């Protein structure tokens, strides 16, 4: 039964806090999220090496080493709780038994950590969405989809406590639309194509989670909005474009919750605060402590409403202090002590204000992630009846937020950024009222890139 | 301003239709197609590349200029073929085996095409054998390899080694790029060049092929 979110989970923007969610969840070994504490979510990947059958023993040894480190470091750092994310690499999804083997290794270490020191902890497993291995992608059938589905099932059976994905439906169009600065194409990809794929995918994921009695976590618009963020950071796209794509991307991620996901959202889903405002579920976020994986202009503001605080990804290499995953676990642990001390001392609103104020007018991308902006964008989304109209509304609200900040003299934009803001505004205002009119126009322009049957079109 | 300068300027301003109209006017006046290409289009795109490098232009504006160049080239091509003019060079691109990331590689292709190079794009998750077959079929001057993962970047070396084992290494230059890749890594695996981003990839290709900044 699909949920339809027609109102927000919070009454005001000030109800959006870190460590607290209207709908807390408990997962894994008694890890309760969104009920008054922020916990680290540690993510890691392999260093430069070949990932194949011949090198499998070396691959396994890396994850064993990380698992042992987690048990040791969680005691040393007196962690009150911990989420580990195992994000599969493509061959681990192509060979579902490989992903399942690593899942069981990490699950064993978390179980031992819980038994040895009472650590509340859980394992998030994220299979790679390899369905775009062919172009146009074949999303609902074929070898890649079979492997993805099997990977979810095998990892669930091997001990995943919750499942997530960074799904790619619509990305084949969104990529090109972004490169050409075509907001209409972006809205088509994010508001028409992607929601259809997320719905297809999450109906399957929720069913698998239900069968294995584990948590369906959430999706991430990483391949869309984070691509825009990175292109903006390289000076290839306007920052305002990336900011508006961020707002627009929340709708396709919301569809996972409509299908039964309960959070926590993925760390790289910077749209998480919008999802939290709508669904009330806990969210994972990343920012300044994820600079090991990528840079961003939202390092502090991204933390303002988090329930898990992540490092995104770090290679298992040696640093002067020790292994890089351990170094970043320590960093996250200290970040979380601050969050939790603020909550304990009743100063969380002051701390949240500092996190927001230190970033908000440095970049339009930071501005749209503030609690006030999040609340406004989420409000615009729930008022509309369809995913297409929700996406258009989120985009328009982001434009309005940025314009207002400029008018108030708070946000300074370079002239060429302002020019793009008005160009995007015009594109959004010119969007057709009815989705079918957009589909017709966009199939002429982007039809060569996608297969309609992959979206049930 | 002469019409070739105007062509270059209109290209930089993304006036695709005007670029095509001017190209036709120049051809009608008997201006040589190679001159239109060099002094109008490639000169215009060089300015565009410089503006992108200096942060004065965003990618969509660069791609708009590239579209203008393509529109003009469609008109010039029959004349260029008749004159026996050679394209700047053919570039073979692909994301190496095991890697599904392709936006960076696509961007490099678009930028190179805009700069006047011919592109053969093999897509993503490309095994070494497919690169070898494509080198044989298309005889590119340069092969560009892309990888985004620490667990796929070594497949760049596997690919370069396979090209060598097939006896084709001396026929092509190989450039590499992608988030985990560096100049040092490129040297270690025997690549001829590395570029941090798509703009620099165009520079690197020009440098390797001995093409001047103006063309």
Interface residues (C-beta under 8 A of the other chain):
Chain A: X45 X46 X47 X48 X49 X50 X51 X89 X90 X91 X128 X130 X132 X133 X135 X175 X176 X179 X180 X181 X182 X227 X231 X234 X235 X236 X237 X238 X315 X416 X420
Chain B: X52 X55 X56 X58 X59 X60 X61 X63 X64 X98 X99 X100 X103 X106 X107 X110 X123 X124 X125 X149 X150 X151 X152 X153 X154 X155 X180 X197 X198
